[in-house]
Amino acid sequence: MAYLFGYMGPNPTHAPFIKRVWPAGGEAGYKQVQSIGPSPVLIHRADLEEVAGPWSETAVKLKTDPQADRTLGWVIEMWGYSIAAASLGIRHSVKGMQIEPNAYAGTKDGFEKGYQIFHYTYGIEYRLNGSP
């Protein structure tokens, strides 16, 4: 089970460098890469052991590929995971298990009831008085 990151949608512009790091995926390999990262992910231990090495290797290959580095930026490690998982045939069900509460997205009463994970990634969006 994994969380869908909308900003990670693989598309044809990603195909060249995905093919460079995963040649066996072929021309359409990018279509098999899910828009997920390893955080959060719920995974069987055996699958994690299987993907850990390829994940690291893929992330390094992406980082050292100028086109991939320029295009993927700060989420390059997440792409490493997603590509490595796809290359091994590991598919994730996608769940809305996480929320990233912040000043821009806002919250409403009871928002916490629909999520299991709070991702505090926007810590400095509020003033000391608590206003956005």
Buried (B, 14 or more C-beta within 10 A) or exposed (E): EBBBBEEBEBEEEBBBBBBEBBEEBEEEBBBBBBBBBBBBBEBEEEBEEBBEEBBBEBBBBBBEBEEBEEBBEEEBBBBBBBBBBBBEEBEBEBBEBBBBBBBEEEEEEEEEEEBEEEBEEBEEEEEEEEEE
